[in-house]
């Protein structure tokens, strides 16, 4: 039977209002409303028009209910700047990610979850240190935050949202942590976003509704401390800090110039006046809206290995999309961190037998 929740998901994923979808499908707006409420079963011709308008396979609308995601349990960066349509599109991408993860887990044994529950910790600096100790990272810089998260069981997906307001989001579902990263952002920004969402996962798992300014500040503070450990920063940064020093040392921790300046100020290595002056100068040089001369974008090991194994079995991404009854562009969007083969393997995936 036609699944009304699938219609809502596809419409929100395409960022369409019910009225606009009705125009594209050449049906009345009342028809869309009644269908989404489950008050009617559409005729086959209507389903075909809806599928064509949304560019989704007909079979997608005949599947069981999609995995629901409680919006109150999702942490978004820049939530106050996000429109409801952008938020809904991101949330529905999360539902597709959960379904893809389920399909993958039926075929592969993914890394087990090794996150700590640090919701009891009131000191974000201490929380970051505890997790680093738990993962045996010491004080050294993190070579790849994406691969680090994957190695410890975090399901990392991409967002294909070409918008400045959707940076990243995360949530727990069925005791598995999910992180979605916007790969239209700079590589340095994505690294910080990933650490920020890691902060939400370990600090706010049981916190109830997450979107709040205090929670965002805590996640920011955690990300800064996790990526740039206090002792390492203090031992590497000279007493006289200039713009050139920041631009050189940001490469060590693979963060943006602004993020490093923020950390130095938080550690009281920059006075308020120095921090403000440096931020103004960085802004003039283009570092507020971008990262001139930035680093190479991080890529996923898990997705590369999965698709490499599937390819050896003559299974393509198109086959995966067909198995899930989703458009290929949706699949490509959520696995967009796997576009090259240059990432080194740090752990093994095993096919489920």
ZAMARGU-4260 file (C-alpha; in steps of 0.2 Angstrom, whole numbers, plus 5000, padded with zeros to 4 digits):
<rodrens>
0) 5000/5000/5000 | 5005/5018/4997 | 5015/5025/5013 | 5010/5042/5017 | 5025/5045/5028
5) 5036/5041/5013 | 5028/5054/5003 | 5031/5067/5017 | 5049/5061/5018 | 5052/5063/4999
10) 5043/5080/4998 | 5054/5087/5013 | 5070/5080/5006 | 5066/5089/4990 | 5062/5105/5000
15) 5045/5107/4993 | 5029/5113/5000 | 5013/5103/4998 | 5007/5117/4987 | 5022/5117/4975
20) 5022/5098/4975 | 5004/5098/4969 | 5009/5110/4955 | 5023/5099/4949 | 5012/5083/4950
25) 4997/5091/4943 | 4985/5087/4957 | 4976/5098/4969 | 4984/5104/4985 | 4970/5096/4995
30) 4975/5079/4987 | 4993/5081/4994 | 4986/5085/5011 | 4974/5070/5012 | 4987/5058/5005
35) 5000/5064/5018 | 4988/5062/5032 | 4984/5044/5026 | 4966/5048/5022 | 4966/5042/5005
40) 4975/5028/4994 | 4980/5036/4978 | 4977/5029/4961 | 4992/5021/4952 | 4992/5036/4940
45) 4993/5048/4954 | 5008/5039/4962 | 5017/5039/4946 | 5014/5058/4944 | 5021/5060/4962
50) 5036/5049/4959 | 5040/5059/4943 | 5038/5076/4952 | 5049/5070/4966 | 5061/5060/4955
55) 5059/5045/4967 | 5056/5027/4962 | 5038/5022/4964 | 5043/5008/4975 | 5050/5020/4988
60) 5032/5025/4992 | 5027/5007/4994 | 5040/5002/5008 | 5037/5001/5026 | 5038/5017/5037
65) 5054/5026/5037 | 5064/5026/5053 | 5058/5041/5063 | 5070/5054/5070 | 5065/5064/5085
70) 5070/5082/5080 | 5072/5087/5099 | 5086/5074/5100 | 5096/5081/5085 | 5109/5093/5087
75) 5111/5106/5073 | 5124/5119/5071 | 5118/5137/5066 | 5100/5131/5071 | 5094/5149/5073
80) 5099/5153/5055 | 5091/5138/5048 | 5074/5138/5039 | 5061/5125/5043 | 5063/5118/5025
85) 5082/5117/5027 | 5080/5108/5044 | 5067/5096/5037 | 5078/5092/5022 | 5093/5088/5033
90) 5082/5077/5045 | 5075/5067/5031 | 5093/5064/5025 | 5096/5057/5042 | 5082/5045/5039
95) 5089/5039/5023 | 5106/5037/5031 | 5098/5026/5045 | 5091/5015/5031 | 5107/5014/5022
100) 5116/5009/5038 | 5104/4995/5041 | 5107/4988/5023 | 5126/4989/5026 | 5125/4981/5043
105) 5116/4966/5035 | 5131/4963/5024 | 5146/4970/5034 | 5152/4970/5052 | 5156/4988/5056
110) 5167/4995/5070 | 5158/4993/5087 | 5154/5009/5096 | 5167/5015/5108 | 5161/5031/5114
115) 5160/5037/5133 | 5144/5044/5141 | 5151/5060/5148 | 5134/5068/5152 | 5140/5069/5170
120) 5155/5080/5166 | 5153/5098/5169 | 5170/5103/5163 | 5172/5101/5144 | 5191/5102/5145
125) 5191/5087/5156 | 5178/5078/5145 | 5189/5080/5130 | 5204/5074/5140 | 5194/5059/5146
130) 5189/5054/5128 | 5207/5056/5122 | 5213/5045/5136 | 5199/5032/5132 | 5205/5032/5114
135) 5223/5032/5118 | 5227/5048/5108 | 5238/5056/5121 | 5241/5074/5117 | 5246/5072/5098
140) 5236/5080/5084 | 5222/5071/5076 | 5227/5065/5059 | 5209/5063/5053 | 5194/5066/5063
145) 5182/5057/5051 | 5193/5041/5051 | 5194/5042/5070 | 5176/5043/5072 | 5173/5029/5060
150) 5186/5018/5069 | 5176/5020/5086 | 5159/5016/5078 | 5152/5033/5073 | 5142/5032/5057
155) 5148/5046/5047 | 5138/5053/5032 | 5139/5068/5021 | 5126/5081/5018 | 5124/5088/5000
160) 5116/5104/5006 | 5123/5118/4996 | 5118/5131/5010 | 5128/5141/5022 | 5116/5137/5037
165) 5117/5118/5038 | 5134/5114/5044 | 5132/5097/5052 | 5121/5088/5064 | 5121/5072/5075
170) 5110/5060/5084 | 5109/5043/5093 | 5097/5030/5085 | 5096/5012/5092 | 5112/5015/5102
175) 5122/5020/5087 | 5129/5037/5085 | 5127/5046/5068 | 5136/5062/5062 | 5131/5071/5045
180) 5144/5083/5038 | 5141/5097/5025 | 5155/5094/5012 | 5152/5111/5004 | 5161/5118/5019
185) 5180/5121/5020 | 5190/5105/5026 | 5195/5114/5042 | 5177/5119/5046 | 5171/5101/5043
190) 5184/5095/5055 | 5179/5107/5068 | 5160/5102/5065 | 5164/5084/5067 | 5173/5087/5084
195) 5158/5098/5089 | 5145/5084/5085 | 5156/5072/5094 | 5155/5083/5109 | 5136/5082/5108
200) 5136/5063/5106 | 5146/5061/5122 | 5140/5076/5132 | 5121/5077/5128 | 5116/5059/5125
205) 5103/5060/5139 | 5100/5078/5139 | 5083/5078/5131 | 5080/5092/5118 | 5097/5098/5113
210) 5096/5114/5103 | 5101/5127/5116 | 5114/5140/5117 | 5123/5132/5132 | 5123/5115/5124
215) 5131/5123/5108 | 5144/5132/5119 | 5148/5116/5128 | 5150/5107/5111 | 5161/5121/5104
220) 5172/5121/5120 | 5174/5102/5119 | 5178/5102/5100 | 5192/5115/5103 | 5199/5106/5118
225) 5198/5089/5109 | 5207/5095/5093 | 5220/5106/5102 | 5225/5099/5118 | 5230/5112/5131
230) 5247/5105/5134 | 5251/5102/5116 | 5246/5120/5112 | 5256/5128/5126 | 5272/5118/5122
235) 5271/5123/5103 | 5265/5141/5103 | 5278/5154/5106 | 5275/5168/5119 | 5274/5181/5105
240) 5259/5177/5094 | 5257/5185/5077 | 5245/5181/5063 | 5260/5172/5054 | 5262/5161/5069
245) 5243/5156/5069 | 5244/5153/5050 | 5259/5142/5052 | 5253/5132/5068 | 5235/5129/5062
250) 5242/5116/5050 | 5248/5106/5065 | 5230/5104/5072 | 5221/5105/5055 | 5210/5118/5061
255) 5205/5135/5054 | 5214/5151/5059 | 5199/5157/5068 | 5197/5141/5078 | 5216/5142/5083
260) 5214/5160/5088 | 5198/5156/5098 | 5208/5142/5107 | 5223/5153/5111 | 5211/5166/5119
265) 5202/5152/5129 | 5219/5147/5136 | 5222/5165/5140 | 5237/5165/5129 | 5229/5180/5120
270) 5222/5195/5129 | 5205/5201/5124 | 5213/5215/5114 | 5225/5204/5105 | 5211/5191/5101
275) 5200/5205/5094 | 5214/5213/5084 | 5219/5196/5076 | 5201/5191/5072 | 5199/5208/5063
280) 5215/5205/5053 | 5210/5187/5049 | 5194/5194/5043 | 5202/5206/5031 | 5213/5192/5024
285) 5197/5181/5020 | 5198/5169/5035 | 5181/5173/5042 | 5171/5167/5027 | 5184/5154/5020
290) 5201/5147/5023 | 5214/5153/5009 | 5226/5140/5006 | 5217/5127/5015 | 5221/5108/5018
295) 5214/5093/5008 | 5197/5087/5013 | 5196/5072/5024 | 5188/5056/5017 | 5179/5041/5024
300) 5189/5024/5025 | 5173/5015/5029 | 5163/5020/5014 | 5178/5017/5002 | 5181/5000/5009
305) 5162/4996/5008 | 5160/5001/4990 | 5177/4993/4985 | 5171/4977/4992 | 5153/4979/4984
310) 5162/4983/4967 | 5172/4967/4968 | 5155/4958/4970 | 5149/4967/4954 | 5137/4978/4965
315) 5137/4996/4960 | 5131/5012/4969 | 5116/5011/4957 | 5112/4993/4963 | 5113/4999/4981
320) 5101/5014/4977 | 5089/5002/4968 | 5089/4990/4983 | 5084/5004/4994 | 5072/5011/4981
325) 5080/5029/4982 | 5087/5040/4968 | 5105/5038/4965 | 5108/5056/4968 | 5102/5054/4986
330) 5114/5039/4989 | 5128/5049/4981 | 5124/5064/4993 | 5125/5054/5009 | 5141/5045/5005
335) 5149/5060/4998 | 5165/5058/5009 | 5171/5042/4999 | 5175/5050/4983 | 5194/5045/4981
340) 5204/5030/4985 | 5219/5040/4994 | 5214/5037/5012 | 5224/5024/5021 | 5216/5010/5029
345) 5217/5009/5048 | 5205/4995/5052 | 5196/4981/5043 | 5178/4978/5038 | 5172/4960/5037
350) 5158/4954/5027 | 5144/4946/5037 | 5142/4928/5033
</rodrens>
